Amino acid sequence: MAIESSTARLTSSRAAAGAPLALAALLAGALAGCIERRAPALDGAPDAAPADLAAPDLAAPDLAAPDLAAPDLAAPDLAAPDLAAPLDLPLPAAADERCDALDNDLDGRVDEGVSNSCGGCGEPRGGRPCVALSAELIEQPATLDPTKLFSAGAGAPPAESFSVEGVTCARVTSALRDPLPALGAARVRSPLADLTLVPTPALGGRYAPNGGEEDWAPLALHRPGDEVSIAWGLDADADAPRGGLLTLRAPADLDEVDLGPLVDAFSGRAGAPARLRWTPRGVAAAPSALPAEELTLYVGASSPLTPMGLSRAIAHTQMRLTLSDDGLFELPAALTVARAGSSLWVYLERAARDWRDLGGGDAAWARAGTRVEARAAPTGGAPSAVPLRVSAPRVDDEALDLREGLRVRWALEPGAAVVGLSLSLISQGEAGYEALTCDGLDPARGALTLPADRLPDLSARAALRQLTLRADLRRAAAPLPDRGELSESVSVLLQLPPAP
């Protein structure tokens, strides 16, 4: 199959063979990078995107995802390593975190506390917005959306970090509308494709092939071992990049993967042992030229605990692990939560990634690889009780009174065991997206007042005004050599009235 135009040329032998593949959704930069940055997350969960939305799509955040305002701020407890780890496995030495897109301190998070709101190093020069570029070349059985190949976003500096009543908070702002009109075209090149993309204002800053006028069919962009390059800041007909270039080598495909046992384990259904097998890396492709290539396992489950409305509660179970690419993963009992009645999304992804600090606070990401996934619809079951109640602010008031700030009050149900509590406040309007997050709240304190001068815009101009309190009920770290953790949480979400 070949598609020809004046600005885009695509060829896909794999698509011609009838194997429709897609690119994963792309996410620009790390919006909350001043707290924590992870490699760009992927959207598309049935009713809950991954909760670690530290890297949201600055062009079009998925506001329908219930977890959007409840970022996963938990970290594995490396102070208590799994004593059952093989005795001949040397424990990696922890290191101070550096701004280099690597997990230097081996806590499952990337560049936490050292990166800015766009995922780059240092603050933007001259007070201008920082620039976040991202390209996702993750192939999976789905339909291609070419507007998600490449994206650009802008984060307004600075990403403020401050203390409120002894609680650490941060406020981040991002521009959503036409953030980079002067960036120019972007280009994706591989042995299977030569594609030029241009910014499209109608798509809120997303990049579309030939302005989005082509009728695109499913295709593949790379095979294992292919070298893929992503360039930006170039003219549509230019052969050499004028802005920047990222190059990476696609890793081996994921072969003969059966996610069924994991789906059964997290859905509460009895079945085979929760064991995952795959062909180890290097069997089907040359070693990656990248400094980082990762095998990621993600499990996300969510279920409503209360009806939809201005106030609602949602239960989450999430597990994100970086697996040792040895071909076998057996789910430890400590990482299993059977949540009947939840929707479920499971994927295994092998990807090479590249990251570059562009200077001036700017950053660029690129990822290429393969993902296999499985989804399960809710299976029924009685909802569990809500351990967290929020009494203020009131969602049925006509307007918010913010003269003395925003007073948030909560209480735990008797006997509720909570290992962590976080708060987030988001505002979405035509001018952009603002997020205020506070981590490390003492569940027993019961109240926190957010200063009026630190609040995002909560006036009627904001189409979305959402406050979320998230209570972590349990956290469990994976045993080495795998890294990451499972968290079990309940979030209470409030849709707030406007402030005068």
Secondary structure, DSSP 8 states (H G I E B T S, - for coil): -EEE-SSEEEE-HHHHTT---EE-----S-TTTTT-B-S------SS---S--SS--SSS--TT-TTTT--------TTS--TTS-TTS---------SSSS-TT-SS-BSTTTB-TTSSBS--GGG--EEEEEEEEEEESS---GGGSEEEEEEEEEEEEEEETTEEEEEEEEE-SSS-TTS-EEEEEETTEEEEEEE-GGGTTBEEEGGGTS---------TT-EEEEEEEE-TT-SS-SSEEEEEE------S---HHHHHHHHT---S-SEEE---TTSSS---SSSEEEEEEEEEEEEESS-SSSEEEEEEEEEEEE--SSSEEE--GGG----TT-EEEEEEEEEEEEEEEEETTEEEEEEEEEEEEEEE-----------EEEEES-TTSSS---TT-EEEEEEE-TT---SEEEEEEEEEETTEEEEEEEE---TTT-EEEE-GGG----BTT-SEEEEEEEEEEEEEE--TTSEEEEEEEEEEEEE---B-
